[in-house]
Amino acid sequence: MKSRLDFSAKVFFGEGFFSKEFHDVMVEKLNAEFYRQTQILDVNNLVHLSFDLNFAYISDISISNTQRLKVSIFVVNEGFYCWVVWKMKSNFGNPYRPFHSNIDREKFDMWFEGLPIEKIRNKYYEKPPSLSFNISGYGFKVKVGHIFADGMFLKIKANPIRFEEIELKLDKCVVAWNMDCGKEGYNHGVFHNSNIESKDDEFITYYLDLGSTGEDGIRYLLDGLDEIDDIESVEITSFV
């Protein structure tokens, strides 16, 4: 199953703006429409559709019988504005409002208007960044995803019995780095925030605000993890 265009309108508008029924149909229709226009089937957690309370919502029933919602589509680290537009098919009356719950998906069309297809494709297929230090010498496989901001994740595949040890090791590394940095006059940056993002049967995901530690900070954490057995892989990414 291919990954889907990721978004949750309720995060931005609250529970009352979008009904569950409208939201679910919107997810289905916009995923199909995004593929139709861009031919990108597997978005691979690199494409996110964002809504904001400051973006426009326009009800244009009297003139063109359409509803419009301005959105931004983030591809990796770059955002592109466009419109989500929907309109009832012939003879089905006024278009659904986002809060309507009695939704028949067959009665209306929904599409992206003004989607910058070429820019989105160019950004999506852009070569991911690489790290300047050697990542092949660790006792686990290191995968580098898209790193574009201070905030990043270490998605660690390991034996679950090692999860607590991994968490403690990373916490100790962050504290030790910051203490050493303070002794040296803060000349190589500090980690700002860190915490466990999630755990499941295979992965423990650790969030880090790298601050200005950069690649040196990443390498320090990987060196720490290399002291632990039963780690299969570590993915460095800005998305989970």
Buried (B, 14 or more C-beta within 10 A) or exposed (E): EEEBBBBBBBEBBEEEBBBEBBBEBBBEBBBEBBBEBBEBEEBEBBBBBBBEEEBEBEEEBEEEEBBBBBBBBBBBEBEBEBBBBBBBEEEBEEBBBBEEEEBEBEBBBBBBEEBBBEEBBEBBEBEEEEBEEEBEEBEBEBBBBBBBEBBBBBBBBBBBEBBEBBBEBBBEBBEEBBEEBEEEEEEBBBBBEBEBBEBEEEBBBBBBBBBBBEEBBBBBBBEBBBEBEBBEBBBBBBBB
